[in-house]
Amino acid sequence: MSEFGLYTKFTAHDGQRDVLVQILLEAADSMALVDGCDLYVVNIPDDEPNGVWVTEIWRDSVAHDASLSLDTAMALIQRARPLIARVNQIKLRPVGGKGI
């Protein structure tokens, strides 16, 4: 299995989380049309008012990298960037489990 996974934590600027969540949900909707994206889930933690986590599983890292060059993705990234104070990312290799 060569799947590629990411946990990405976005920390929004104060008061900007809801706007960032909406942009990330647009990204999630657009993933329905992207070949190689198996999972794209937007999560918000109960204990961090500025935190947003995105969970992704891709066929492979090449598919993920290719998705970042799509016009839709680039436009969403441009809209989201000013809202984000910090990004932390963990790259993973999924090995099994329900849903993959």
HUPE-V7787 format. One record per backbone hydrogen bond with DSSP energy under -0.5 kcal/mol. CO is the residue of the C=O (numbers start at 1). NH is the residue of the N-H. Records with the same first field share a line. If there is no record, write none. Layout:
CO=NH  NH
//
This chain:
4=58
5=92
6=8  56
7=9  90
8=10  54
9=88
10=12  52
11=85  86
13=16
16=20
17=21
18=22
19=23
20=24
21=25
22=26
23=27
24=28
25=29
26=30
27=31
29=32
30=33
31=34
33=35
34=37
36=38  59
39=57
41=55
43=53
45=48
48=51
50=12
52=10
53=43
54=8  56
55=41
56=6
57=38  39
58=4
60=64
61=65
62=66
63=67
64=68
65=68
66=69
67=70
70=74
71=75
72=76
73=77
74=78
75=79
76=80
77=81
78=82
80=83  84
81=84
83=13
86=11
88=9
90=7
92=5  94
97=100
//
